[in-house]
């Protein structure tokens, strides 16, 4: 009778969740995961390492006659270091910042490993388990970019694990371009220098211009000003102001067109005494794998076998990087939940066994 590793995996997810891991500052969680890999090394794992980007890797050797598999789960969270990480359990749920996105995903690396080991499954190719960095926010997928640079086209698939996406198969990557737009003026006193350009006023005008853009509906294309700042005091004509702009689209051409429209607005507001700069701060390239690809069909089958209805979907995830280069990749989830990216985030524990099992089945049958 096979062991149900769900309880162990959930306990590990809580332990991982308790270690802070803001994007660009995942070192504490990386060290924790590395030590957990080392604890497994005596029986199965080899080549445990931390790469130049900060990703933690471990290899489960295969029979040696198949392509390798890369299974990854991002370690980083959206929460600052000082965020309280208290967790609670209540009525089939676990609450805690980052518990589903993506502590459970990282814990599932071990759940898959334990399940394969107990069942005596040795795959044709090596399996690389990776806890990677910089998936969230302005991490710009740095960890996954390093992995794809390392493994290239050799993996049979890049499998990305997310804690709260059970039943969803992410096969399409939304393209995302991000910019820091800065405005500088001479500034001055709000009374004595009234009429001189204000960087804050200029920024407001630029935002108003951006919101007048009608992006493409097909393919779906969006924009968002996520953060703004600037100015010195209430009675000072602002000498500087800035905003962070997020542009997204299912299609590369539509994304490029939206960028060109924004750039035209930026250029139109540049004049003597008003300097604008549009600096790229993030690029998540688009891509996709056909829903008819054998990898996707296998994922569907594994979900059906657990009584789950597959939902084909898209997103901005670590899978963007391999998909944009034409490499097979997809995202699979462990359970359902809610409150992602808030301190009230939670996961439902009742279907974690189904989530783990469909991933184990997917992995074990990849080379068949």
N, C-alpha and C positions, 0 to 999 in steps of 0.2 A: 504494500500500500504506500503510495507516494505521500511524502510529507507536505502539509500546507504551510508554506513559508510566509504567509501573509502577516501573522502577528509579529514575527521577527523583522519583517520588512518595515512594518509600521513603526515599531520601536526604533529602528535605525533611522527612519525618516524624521522622527522627533529629535533624535540626537543630532542629526544633520541640521535640522531647522534651528536648533539652539546655538549653532555656531554662526556668527554674523558673516555675511559675504556680499557686501555691496559691490556693484560692478566696478572693476579695476582694483578691488581690495578683497579678493577671494582667498588670500594666502592662508588664513586660519582654517577655513573649510577645506582648502586643498590639502593641508597637512593632516587634517582629520581623516579625509578620504584615503590619502596615501597610506596612513597607518592601518586602516581597515583592509586595504589591498595587501599590505605586508602580512597581516594576520592570516590571509588566505593563501599566501605564497607557498607555504610548506607542502600543500597538497596539490595545487593546480596552477597557480598563476606564476608567470615569469615576466621579465623585462619591465618591472615596475619603475616608473620614472615620472618626473615633472619636466615638461618641455620648455622651450624658451618663452612661450607665451603664458605659461602658468597652468596649462592643462595637466591633469593627472592621468596617466595611462597604465594599463596592465594588460598582458596578453595571456589568453587561454589557448594553448597550442592545439591545433587541429591535426588531422592525419597527414597534412602536408601536400595534398594533391588538389586543393581547391583555392579559389580566391579568398582573401581575408574578408571579414565583416567588421565594420566599425560601428559600435553601439555607443552613442553619446547621450549625455544629459547635462545641461548647463547648471553650474553651481551658483551663479550670481543671482542676486535679488535686487529689487528696486529700493530697498529700505536702507537708510543711512546707518552707520555703525552704532549710533546711540539709540536706535529703535528698540524698545522693550520687546523681547521675543517670548513672552509667556505664552503657553499653550493650554488648552482645555479640551476635555472630551465630554461629549454630550449627545445622547440619543443617536448613536451610529455616525457621529461626525467628530473630526478632530479640527480644532480651530487654532490658528497661529500664523503670524506673518511669514509667508514663503513656504508654508507646509505643502501646498500643492504645486506651486511654481517657484522652485522645482525640487524641493527636498525629496518628495516622493519619487520623482523621476531618477534622482541620483541613487536613492535606496534601491530602486528597481534594478540597477546594474548588478547589485549583489543578489537580488531575488532571482534574476535570470541565471546568474552563475551557480547559485545553490541548487536550483532546480535541475539544471543540466548535469551537474556533478552527481546528484543523488540518483538520477535516472541512468547514469552511465553513458550519457550521450557524448560522443566525440565527433565533432563536425569535420567535414572535409577540409575546410579552411580555418586558419587561426581566427579567433575572435578578439578584437581589441576593445576593451571596456575603457571608456573615456569620460571623466568628469571635467567638463571644459569651462572656460571663463568667458566673460564679456558677451553674453547673448542679449542682455537687457539694455534699454536706453541707448546711451552713447558709447556702449562697448563696441559697436560697429562689427559685431560677429568676429572679433579678433581671434578668439579661441578656435572657432571652426575654420576660419581662413588659414590658420596655421596647420590644422589637421589636413585640410584638403591639399595644401602645399606639400605636406609630408607624404600622404598616401596617394594623391592624384587619382588616376583612373583604375587603380588596382582593386579596390574593394568591390565585392559582389553587390553591396549596397551600403549606403550611409543611413543607419537607422537612428533616428532622434527620438528620445523618450521625453514626454511631457506628463506631468502628474495628473492634470485635470482634463484630458481630451479623450476619454474612453469612448470608443465607437467612431471617432473621427479619423479619417485618413487624409493627412495633409499631403497632397500630391502637386500642389501649385504654389509658387512663391510670389508674393506681392513685392514689387519693386519699391524701394524707399530711398529717397534722397533727402538729406537733412542739411540745413544751412544755419549759420550764425550771421545775421545781418546787423551790422553796426553803423550807427550814424553819429557824426561829429560836427559840431558847430562851434562858433566863437563863444557862445554863452553870454552871460551878462546879468544885470540886475533887473528884476521883474518890473520895476517902475522906471528907473532911469534909462534902461535900454529897451523898453517896450518896442516891439516891431522887428527886433533882430530875430533871426531864425532860432527856433528851439528844437533840439534833437528829439525831445519827447513829442512835440507837435508833428514833426516830420515823420516820426515813427508811426504815429496814429494815422496820419494821412496815407502812409504806405500800406498799413494793415487794411484800411478802408478800401484801398485800391485792389488789394489781393482778394478781399471778400466779394468784390464785384466780378471776379473771374468765374466763368461757368465752365468747369472742367468737364472732360468727356464723361458721358454716362456709360458708354460701351466702347472700350473696356472701362470698368468702374475706376474712377480717378478722384482723389481727394487732396485737400490741403488742411493744415492746422497750425496755428500759431500757439505753441505750447507754453512758452515762457517769455516774459518781457522784463526789462529793467532799465534803470538809468536815472539821470537827474541828481542834483545835489541837495536842494532844499525847496520848500514850497514857494519861496520868494526869489528863486534863482532861475533864470532862463537856462534850460538844460544844455550842457555842452556835449553830453553823450547819452546815447540810449541804444538798446539792443533788443533783439528778439531771436528766438529759436523757431525755425520753420520746418515742418514735416510735410513732404510731398510724397504721395503714394499712388500707385496704379498697378492694375493687372498687366498692362502693356507697356513695353519699353518706349515705343514711339509716343504714346499719350503722356508718359511721364516726362519725356524730353520736351514735348510741346508745352506742358505746364511750367516747366523750368524756364523755358524761353519767355513765356508771358510774364513770369515774376521778374526775370532779369530785365525785361523791357521797362517794367514799372520802376525798378531800382534805378536804371539809367535815366529815366525821365525826371527823377527827383534830384539828380545830382546837378549842382550849380555852384557858383562862387559862394563860398561861406558854408556850403553844405556838402560834406563828404560822406559817401556811403561805401561800404564794403560788404560783399556777399561771399562768405567763406564756407566751403563744404566741411561738414563735421560728421557726416555719416553716409554710407552707401551700401544698401542691401540689394543686390542685383536680383532681377526677376528670373523665373525659370519654371519649368514644369516637367512632369513625367506623365505619359499617357495613362488614362484610366484602364487601358487595355494591356498595359505592360504586365508581364508575368509576376513581377514583384507586387504590384498593386492587387492583382487578382488573388494572389496568395494571402495578402493581408485581409482582403474581403472574406475569403473562405475561413480563415482562422477566427474572425469575428462571428460569422454565422454559426460556426460550431459551438460557440459559447452562448448562443441565443441572443446575440447582439446584432442590431441592424447597422451596417456600415453607412457612414455619411462621408461622401467625398467633399473636401473643403480646401481652402487656401489660407495662407497666413504669412506673416513675416517672422521667420524662425531661423534656427541654425541651418535648416535644410536649404535655405536660399543659396548658400555658397556652392554646394555640389550640384544642385539643380541648374544653376546658372551656367555651369560648365558642361552640362550634358551628362553628368554622372547620375546613376540611379540613386534616389534618396526619397525618404518619406518620414513623416512624424506619426507616432502612435502614442496612445495615452493609457493611463493606469486606472483611473476612476473618474467620477464626476465630482464637482465641487462648485464653489462660488466665492465672490469677494476677492478675486485675484487682484493683486497689487494694492490691497488695503490691509489694515491691521485686523480686519474681521475675516480674512481669508479662511476657507475651510475645505476639507475633503470629506466625501462620504466613504465610509469604510466597507459598506455591504457588498460592493462589487469589485473590490480590489483583487479578489481571487480570480475573477473572470479576466480582469485586465492583465494580470501577470501571466495567466495561462495562455491567453491568445498570443502574447509576445513570445513566450517560450516555444509554442507550437510554430510560430512564424520562423523563429531562429533555427529550430531543429530541422525544418523542411526546406530551407533556402536552397540547399545544394542538390535536392532530389530532382 
